[in-house]
Amino acid sequence: MAEVQDDYRAHMETYTSFNKLVLFTILWIVLLLVCMALGLVGSLPVFSLLLGIGGTVALLVAFAVLG
């Protein structure tokens, strides 16, 4: 019975880690699309670049601290 509990904990840790990875990927893709739209359609390339770099750093820091 102890093996089942250990397997369950390992499964939950893997599941949680995978969920965080998927959430990070989705948020980064949305950030990338917003920056592309601002740079190409909105004619704000410098702001788009700064937002992309700052947003990527913020996402990395947030997931590193909260993880």
C-alpha positions as CSV (number, residue, x, y, z in Angstrom):
1,M,0.0,0.0,0.0
2,A,2.9,2.3,0.7
3,E,4.1,1.9,-2.9
4,V,0.7,3.2,-4.2
5,Q,1.0,6.3,-2.1
6,D,4.6,7.0,-3.3
7,D,3.5,6.5,-6.9
8,Y,0.6,8.9,-6.4
9,R,2.9,11.6,-5.0
10,A,5.3,11.2,-7.8
11,H,2.5,11.4,-10.3
12,M,1.1,14.5,-8.8
13,E,4.5,16.2,-8.8
14,T,4.9,15.4,-12.5
15,Y,1.4,16.5,-13.3
16,T,1.9,19.8,-11.5
17,S,5.2,20.4,-13.1
18,F,3.8,19.7,-16.6
19,N,0.9,22.1,-15.9
20,K,3.3,24.9,-15.0
21,L,5.3,24.2,-18.2
22,V,2.1,24.3,-20.3
23,L,0.9,27.5,-18.6
24,F,4.3,29.2,-19.1
25,T,4.3,28.2,-22.8
26,I,0.8,29.5,-23.4
27,L,1.6,32.8,-21.6
28,W,4.8,33.3,-23.5
29,I,3.1,32.6,-26.9
30,V,0.4,35.1,-26.1
31,L,3.1,37.7,-25.1
32,L,4.9,36.9,-28.4
33,L,1.8,37.4,-30.4
34,V,1.0,40.7,-28.7
35,C,4.5,42.0,-29.3
36,M,4.3,41.0,-32.9
37,A,1.0,42.8,-33.3
38,L,2.3,45.9,-31.6
39,G,5.4,45.9,-33.7
40,L,3.9,45.2,-37.1
41,V,0.4,46.5,-37.0
42,G,0.7,49.1,-34.3
43,S,3.9,50.6,-35.7
44,L,5.5,50.6,-32.3
45,P,8.6,48.5,-32.8
46,V,10.7,49.8,-29.9
47,F,7.9,49.5,-27.4
48,S,7.2,46.0,-28.7
49,L,10.8,45.0,-28.2
50,L,11.0,46.3,-24.7
51,L,7.7,44.7,-23.8
52,G,8.8,41.4,-25.2
53,I,12.1,41.4,-23.4
54,G,10.6,42.7,-20.1
55,G,7.7,40.3,-20.3
56,T,9.9,37.3,-21.0
57,V,12.1,38.2,-18.0
58,A,9.0,38.8,-15.8
59,L,7.6,35.4,-16.8
60,L,10.9,33.6,-16.1
61,V,11.2,35.3,-12.7
62,A,7.6,34.7,-11.8
63,F,7.7,31.0,-12.6
64,A,11.1,30.6,-10.9
65,V,9.9,32.3,-7.7
66,L,6.5,30.6,-7.6
67,G,7.8,27.2,-8.6
